[in-house]
Amino acid sequence: MALNNTYDRRLLRQETTVGAGAQVLLLVLLGTAIGLGPAGWLTGLAFALVTWAVLTRAVHRSWLRSFGAANRVTLARATLVGGVTALVADSFESPPPVTLLVALTSVALILDAVDGKVARRTGTASPLGARFDMEVDAFLILVLSIYVATSLGPWVLLIGTMRYAFVAAARVLPWLNGALPPSTARKTVAALQGIVLLVVGAGVIPIQLAFAAVVLALALLIWSFGRDIRWLWRVKDWVDVTGN
């Protein structure tokens, strides 16, 4: 049994290592195609290293029997997000290849609708997979908000940093760590952030319309977080009263 467990863990580590290798390969392709500058290379490599280290540790602690097809899809999305991150970092030194950035982001957003379905159909849904998916989504939104903020202003960063502020607040207010009920509205608002930021970043709509679209997206995000925080607060009060 011990040998089998060791073998399974080795296979899981190989999965995350292959993901890191794919990330480096994507960076090489981008470097060959557009000539990534130092900022793009360093940021992309840092993303690959941190993703590999964090994911390998999480997989080791989760005791998964196999990595699973759904996690492979999410890992592919993470690789694309790493490419987007490198391009955005490089955009501070030279004009970004907007078409390439849009292409990578579009595929990453499309695959976001795939990994969950794969997990459900294959019966491989897991807390690790859900968390991995969430973190990839959140980081992509952060990177896109940084990119759009260069043209619309730093206030756009509120979209990308809101979830991280929520996580930080939960360390001080543990009741924010409570489980939330499934919500179509929450998922829709979250998906809308990526779509709006992608369209605005692509520069295909007038600046006034872009400004209005991002303001609306931010307002919906604030509403969604406020709704969830209110629900968690009410549940906290109920637990305090009932003791359950």
Number of C-alpha atoms within 10 A of each C-alpha: 6 7 8 10 13 11 12 17 20 12 15 21 19 14 22 22 18 14 21 23 16 17 27 21 13 17 26 14 14 18 16 10 9 12 14 24 17 13 17 25 23 15 19 27 19 14 22 23 17 12 21 21 14 12 20 19 13 15 20 14 10 12 13 17 13 14 20 19 14 25 24 16 20 24 26 19 25 26 28 26 28 28 29 26 26 28 32 26 24 23 19 14 13 12 10 17 14 14 10 15 22 16 15 18 23 17 14 25 20 11 15 19 11 14 24 19 13 17 19 12 11 11 11 17 18 16 9 18 22 16 12 18 21 13 15 22 21 19 19 23 25 22 23 28 27 24 27 24 17 14 14 17 13 13 15 24 20 17 25 22 18 17 18 14 11 15 15 12 14 14 11 9 11 11 16 21 13 14 10 12 9 8 10 9 11 17 11 12 19 19 16 17 22 25 17 17 24 23 17 23 22 16 13 10 13 9 13 9 11 20 17 11 18 23 15 14 22 22 13 19 21 16 14 19 16 12 13 18 17 13 16 19 15 12 16 16 13 12 11 10 9 7 8 6
